Amino acid sequence: MMTGWTLLQQASPEGTDIGAAAWRALLVLLVLIGLLIVVARYGRQWLAKLSRATPGEMTVRSVCPLEPRRALYLVRLRDRDYLIASSEGGLTLLKELEATNEDKPQ
């Protein structure tokens, strides 16, 4: 009966250097762990910088409280106004409005 070791020796005539393969695998594993640490440490900061709106691009123009947990918000994003309702169930877009000429930023 042939063992796994004899099959490996037959596969390559010069035999295999298990120690060198183990060191290479360990090196690859350490590099991958290092990359994972870098991404975990700095990835959120990089993504936050990419996804942020420019300062002043979004503003809450008005808030109208209706009840303790309900309110209406008028929000400006770029050149559009949005009427948003807030309740226990979350946020709901009620209407999208075009900004008027005197309201548009210059």
C-alpha positions, 0 to 999 in steps of 0.5 A: 500500500502506498502512502501519501509521502511515497506518492509525493516523491513519485510525483516529482523526481527530486522529491519535495521540500516540505520545509520550504513549502511550509515557509512559503505558506507561512509567508503568504499567510503573514502577508494576508494577515497584514493586509487584513489589518491595514484594511480593517484599520484604514478602510473605514476612513478611506471609504468615509472620505470617498462617500462624504458629500462636499461641505454645504452640499446637504442642509436641513432647511426647516424642521416642523415637529408634529408629535414627540416622535414625528416631524417633517424635514425640508432638506436641500441636496445640491439644487433640489429640495426634499420633504421628508417625514420622520416617524417611529417606522423610519423616514419617508420621502414625501415630495421632491421639489425643484429649488426656486431661482431665489433659493438656489445657491450661487 
